[in-house]
Amino acid sequence: KNSILMNTDQSQPSISLESHTKPVRWCCWSPDGLHIASASYDSKVKVWDTTTYTLVSTLASHTDWVYCCGWSPDGLQLASASDDKTVKVWDSTTYSLVSTLTHDRGVLSCSWSPNGIQIASASKDTTVKVWDTKTYSLVSTLISHTGWVLCCSWSPNGTHIASASDDGTVKMWDAKAYSLIYTLDSHIHGVWCCSWSPDGTLVASSSKDKTVKVWDTITYSLLSTLASHTGLVRFCSWSTDGTLVASSTGYNTVQVWDATTYSLVSTFTSHTDWVNCCSWAPDGTHIASASDDNTVKVWAPRFK
């Protein structure tokens, strides 16, 4: 099945990408904006053309749920993280498998360094591992979390890695020395996601405690708590210009916040189940959102 459906909700029309047979855990745009990759509990990664919104390729080497996928900065490769304990790296031109990287337990997140020479991966084994993308060898293992590490993310300048864990903390790591710098511990439940602002001065974190928190990355002070969510917040992401933050939250909702006033400016409710991920297009005009309703929806936020 591969269909395109135009949502009739007048407030937020959307295009629905439908081919996955189980919940879609992740979606992300290619750096040039011409493709979207989606990762699903059906063990597949799918690549979509954003001009025609048609399915281009299905990557089917994983043997368990795929939690995350991410494009290399040059767009020539795609990494995917799975409960089968692996990160797989794919050639995004031929869609052939290039390498397989292994954790001791399921891998929940993967993130490319801005220069593309390393991949960080976060796992149920409570570690973040850093890999060399030339040799695909293990460079370092970051150990401090006491629960599953649900997300890892490189800072825009490549000097730091942030990791979010079910232990309720976000940890900030020196990406050169591979040492722990600071632990952000204001959430009262597990933290599902951490996302850097484009200029690297802020980190947003989303949690099972129904909040998104925004932190200063120089002082590590808490700047704001976005608390109008109705359920656990599975994902948060900054717009490409840093003026907006999107969060995927309870049941069927994506919320968009003004990053200066921290006020809610747009809401998208066209999914029919939990929304797991929301990803901004490189030009900032559209958001792709992935849901337990087995779809990825592409939509342009309309503001109040």
N, C-alpha and C positions, 0 to 999 in steps of 0.2 A: 504494500500500500504506500502510495506517495501522492499526497493531495495538498492542494493549496486552498484554504478557506478564508474568505474575507469576513471578519467579524462584523455583525450588524449593530453592535453597541455604539451608539452615536457619540458617546463621550470619548472612547478610545478605540477606533477601528484598528484591526490587526490582521496580519497574515499568519496562518497556522501551518507549521511544517510538521507533517505527520508521516512517519515511517517506523519509528521505534515501537516496539511491542510491549515495553514496560516503562516505568517512570524514567524521565530524563533528569539526570542529576546535574548536568553542567552544559553550558554553551559558551562559545567565545568566537569573536570575530577575528579573521585574519588581519594582519597589519595593514593591508591595502583595502580592507573592507569588502572584498569581492566574494568572500566565503564565510560561512559559519560552520564551526565544528560542534557536534553535540555528543555527549557521553551518557550512556544509559545503563540501567540495571539489566537490560537484555544482552549485556556483554559486548555491545557494539559501539563503535564510534562512527558517526555519520558526518559527511561533509556536504554542505549545501551551497549552491550558487545563489548569491544575493541579488543578482540581476533578474533571474527567472524564477528564483525560489524553488528550484528543482534539486533533487538529490543527485550528487555527483559521484559519490563513492561510499561504500560501507567497509569499514576496517574491522575485521572479524577474527583477530588472533587471540584476544583475551578469553579466559575461560570462566570468568565470574563478573559480578557487577563492575562497571566502569564508573568511577566517581568524578573524574576530572579529565580535562584535556586542555592543552595550551600550545599555541603556535610559537615557534622560534621568532626572534625579533625580525629576521629577514624573510619570514614566511615560508621558508623552504623545507621546514620540518614541523612535525606535530608530535607532541608527547601526550601519553594517556596513562592514567593511574587507575589501578584496579584492585578489587578485593582478592584477586588471584596472586597477590603479593608482588606484583611487578609494575614497573613503569616501562612502557614500550615507546620507542621512538620510530616515527614513520617518515618516509620521504613524501612530502606533500605534492610532488609533481607526479610520481608514479604510484603513490599510495602503497608502496612496498615497505615491509618491516625492515628497519635498519639495525636496531639493537634492543635488548631486553635487560633491564636493571632490576635487581631483586632486593626486597626487604624480608624480614622474618615474619611479618604479618601483612594484612591488607594495606594497600597504599591509598590514601584518601585525597591527596592533593599533589600537584606538581607545578613548578614555576621556573621559567627560564630566567637566567640572569640577563640584564639589559644588553650586554655585549654578546650574548648567545653562546658563551664558552662553557657555561655550567648550567646544570639543572638541579634545583632543590626538590626533594620529595618528602612528604609528611605521611606518617604511618600510624596504624593501630599499635605498632610496637613501641610507641611513645617517643620515637626519635624523628629528627629531620636529617636526611642524608643529602650530601652535596656531591654531584657527579661531574666529571670532565666529559664534555660532549665531543671531544676529538678522539679520545681513547675509550670512552664509556667506562672508565674506572672510577672507583669510589675515592673521593678526595677527603671527606671528613664526615663524621657522624656527630650531630649536635644532641647532647643528652642533658636534659634538665626537667622536662615535663614529666608529670606523674600519671597522665591519662592519655588517651588517644590524641594524636595531633591531627586536627581536622583540616588545617589550612596552613600553607606557607606562601610567602610572597616577598620578592626582592624589592628593595627600594629602587626608585627610578635611576639613581646614580650608581647602583650596584654595590654600595658600601655596606649595606645592612640587609638582613633577612628578618622578617617578622613571622612568628608562628602562633597559631591559635589552637587551643586545646580544650578537651572536655574537662580538664582539671580546673577550668575557670579563669585561666590566665592567657595573656598575650606576652610572648617573650621576644625581646629584641636582641639580635645577634650581630656581632661584628663579622662581616662576610669575608674579611681577609684573614683575621686571626682565628675565626671559627669559635669565638668565645662569647659567653653570655654577657650582655651589657646591662639589661634592665628587665624587670618583670612588671607588667601592668596587671593589677589584680583587683580592679573595681567591680567587675562582673560578679554576680552571685550564683551563676550557673555556668555550664560549659559554654565556651566561645567557639562558634562555628566558622567564622570568617574574619580575616583581617585584610585591609586594603589600603594601600598608600595613595595619598593625593598625588597628582602629576608632578608637583614641585618637590615632593618628598618631605614637606614640613609637617604633614599631618598623617595620622593613621586612623581609619575607622574600623571598629570591631563590632560584630553582631553576635547575639547570644541567645541561648535558651531562656534567659531571663526577660525576654521580650523587648530588649533595648538595642539600640546602636549607640556606641560611645565614640566620641572623637577626641583624639589625643594629640598633644604637641610632641613632636619627635625630637625636639631639642631639650626641653625640660622634662619630658615624659609626664606632664601634668594633664589632668582630665579637663577638657574644655567644654564639652557639652554631652548631655544624654538625651537621645531621641527616644521617647518613651510612649508613643501613642499606638504601638503595635499590639495586635490582639493575640499573638501567639509567638512561638520561638522565631527568631529572625535568622534564617539560614544563610543569608548572603548580603553583602553590601559592596557597592562599587562606586567609584568617583567618575563623573563625566570627564571627558578628555581635556576640558578647559579648567577643571577643578571647581566649577561654580555650583555643581549639584552632586548629591549623593542619592543613589537608588538603593532600596532595601527590599528583599523578598521576604515575605512574612506570612503569618497565619493563614492557612487554607489557600485562598486564590488570589492574593493581593501582592502587587508591587507598589511601593510608595517612593516618591521622589521628593527630596528635601533641598531647600536652599542652603548651601554650605556656608553662607555668611550669617544669615539670621536663624538658621536651623529650624525654619518653619516648613510645614508640609505644603508643597505646591502642586502636586499631581498624584493621582491614584489610578492604578490599572487593575481591573477586577475580572478580566475575561477568561482567566484559567478556571478550571472546575475542580482543582485539587491543589495541594501544597505547591508553592513555587520555591524551587531549590536554588535558583541562580538567576542573576540579571546582569547582562553585559552590554556596555555602551558601544555603539559603532564608533570607529576611529574618527569620523567627522562629527560625532556628538549629536546627530539628528535622530537616531533611532536606538531603541533598546531591544535586545533579544532576551527572552525569559524562558527558562526551562522548568518543567513541572511534572509532578506525579500523575498528571492527566495524560502522560505519554507524548506531549507536544512541546515544540518550541514555538513561541509566538514572537513576531517582530512587529514593533509598534513605535509610533512617534509620540512622546509625551505631549499632552495638552495641558497648559498651565492655567491655574485659577486667575 
